[in-house]
Amino acid sequence: MEKELIKISEFQRRKWGVNGTPMCAQAIRNHLRNRMIPGEQIGRTWYVDWNGYKRLSPNPLVNMVLTGAA
């Protein structure tokens, strides 16, 4: 499946909606660094892989296996 990289602001809008209360951008960047959310850094900007995020399981152990985290 192809990656759909979106900016953190777009991720906040898609996940929590316009009137929702999203996680702050710094917390999302920390989740990206710790590989809790799939994505990557290009230059100085962080992007979330939306297609990868939609495939995540509620089980953290399963997510570690699927993302290849050690």
For each residue, the residues with C-beta under 8 A, 3 or more apart:
1: 51 55
2: 51
3: 49 51 52
4: 49 50 51
5: 39 40 42 47 48 49 50
6: 10 11 14 47 48 50
7: 10 11 45 46 47 48
8: 11 12 25 28 29 46 47 48
9: 12 13 25
10: 6 7 13 14 48
11: 6 7 8 14 15 28 48 50 53
12: 8 9 15 16 22 23 25 28
13: 9 10 16 17 18 22
14: 6 10 11 50
15: 11 12 20 22
16: 12 13 20 21 22
17: 13 20
18: 13
19:
20: 15 16 17
21: 16
22: 12 13 15 16
23: 12 27 28 31
24: 27 28
25: 8 9 12 28 29
26: 29 30
27: 23 24 30 31
28: 8 11 12 23 24 25 31 32 37 46 48
29: 8 25 26 32 33 46
30: 26 27 33 34
31: 23 27 28 34 36 37
32: 28 29 35 36 37 39 40 41 46 48
33: 29 30
34: 30 31
35: 32 38 67 69
36: 31 32 60 63
37: 28 31 32 48 53 56
38: 35 48 49 52 53 56 67
39: 5 32 46 47 48 49 52 53
40: 5 32 46 47 49
41: 32 44 45 46 47
42: 5 45 47
43:
44: 41
45: 7 41 42
46: 7 8 28 29 32 39 40 41
47: 5 6 7 8 39 40 41 42
48: 5 6 7 8 10 11 28 32 37 38 39 53
49: 3 4 5 38 39 40 52 53
50: 4 5 6 11 14 53 54
51: 1 2 3 4 54 55
52: 3 38 39 49 55 56
53: 11 37 38 39 48 49 50 56
54: 50 51
55: 1 51 52 66
56: 37 38 52 53 63 66
57: 62 63 66
58:
59: 62 63
60: 36 63 64
61: 64 65
62: 57 59 65 66
63: 36 56 57 59 60 66 67 69
64: 60 61 67 69
65: 61 62 68
66: 55 56 57 62 63
67: 35 38 63 64
68: 65
69: 35 63 64
70:
